[in-house]
Amino acid sequence: MDILPPCPKCASEYTYEDGPLLICPSCGHEWSPDEVVESEVGLVVIDAHGNQLADGDSVTVIKDLKIKGSSSVVKVGTKVKNIRLVEGDHNIDCRIDGIGAMTLKSEFVKKS
């Protein structure tokens, strides 16, 4: 059994052959296996459950997080909308209602 490459557009591993083309059932992208795909792999951020995050996603906090320099706490279950991915140790830039702008580590959130 041949191992087929993942989709170059959405990285889905469920590709299949249809004649001379490879097809992705997730996004519908079709390409020739002989094509040289030059895709820029940008910043890849994974949440606590192994899901890949993207800019604009919504996430849920899975652990109480103390805010350094404040007595405030981000509680478990807090939903954060419209995240932005950034480079660094704290790789999620967001705005949390009632707290304001802050950065989070992706290991303390799950995609919702």
Secondary structure, DSSP 8 states (H G I E B T S, - for coil): -------TTT--S--EEETTEEE-TTT--EE-TTS---------EE-TTS-EE-TT--EEE-S-EE-TTSS-EE-TT-EE-S-EE-SSSS-EEEEETTTEEEEE-GGGEEE-
